[in-house]
């Protein structure tokens, strides 16, 4: 696996929520990309890494949740 792909999967392992498939599918539909929930799961689990559009959508969802978690941490500290 290429280094940048491995880095992406590490980020997903850390920040992607448990219920990622439907949210990722919405991101893809907004970009006019059709991908089934099974395809999304296969990319997430690393069964296939060739679908870069799905991987990018997964990263977008993970980044959103990372930002939400950081905001929550700030709110808890205040």
Residue pairs with C-beta under 8 A, 6 or more apart in sequence:
1 9
1 46
1 49
5 49
5 55
8 55
8 59
9 46
11 59
11 62
12 44
12 58
12 59
12 62
14 62
14 66
15 62
15 63
15 65
15 66
15 69
16 44
16 58
16 61
16 62
16 65
17 23
17 61
17 65
20 40
20 44
20 58
20 61
20 62
21 37
21 40
21 41
21 44
22 37
23 61
24 40
24 54
24 57
24 58
24 61
25 35
25 37
25 40
27 57
27 60
27 61
28 34
28 35
28 40
28 53
28 54
28 57
31 53
31 57
33 53
33 54
33 57
35 51
35 53
35 54
35 57
39 48
39 51
39 54
40 54
40 57
40 58
42 48
43 49
43 51
43 54
43 55
43 58
44 58
49 55
